[in-house]
Amino acid sequence: MAEVSIKRLREYLMSNINTSNLVEVDKVNRYCTLFFSVFKVKVEANKFDVVIIKKVLHKNLKTASRLEKMALISTQLLNID
């Protein structure tokens, strides 16, 4: 599955709402912000996974916290929808 850019996501969502409704526009903005947060957490997790060989125990703790962040953000994304 291809990665979706924030710009394309925002354009798609904005084309499917009433842009004069400020509540809907705000939801799109919040959704995109959270979507970007998930992207940043994934990037951090991928960078950290490179260090896996040297500090296995430390890696497990950090990865778990990143996964928790991703789960919380995903829950917020679903709540907005």
C-alpha positions, 0 to 999 in steps of 0.5 A, a space after each residue: 500500500 502506498 503512503 498517502 501525503 498529508 497534502 493529498 489527504 487534506 485535499 481529498 477530505 476537503 473535497 468531501 465536506 462542506 467547506 463553509 462549515 467551520 466545524 467540518 473544516 476544523 475536523 479535517 485540520 485536526 485529522 491531518 495533524 494527527 495523521 502527521 503525528 503518526 507519520 512522525 512516530 513511525 519515522 522515529 521508530 524506524 530510526 530507533 530500530 537501526 540501533 537494535 543490535 547494540 541495546 536490545 533491552 533499551 530498544 524494547 522499552 522505547 518501541 513500546 512507548 512509541 507503539 502506545 503513542 501510535 495507538 493513542 493517536 489512532 484512537 483520536 483519529 477514529 474519534 474525529 471520524 
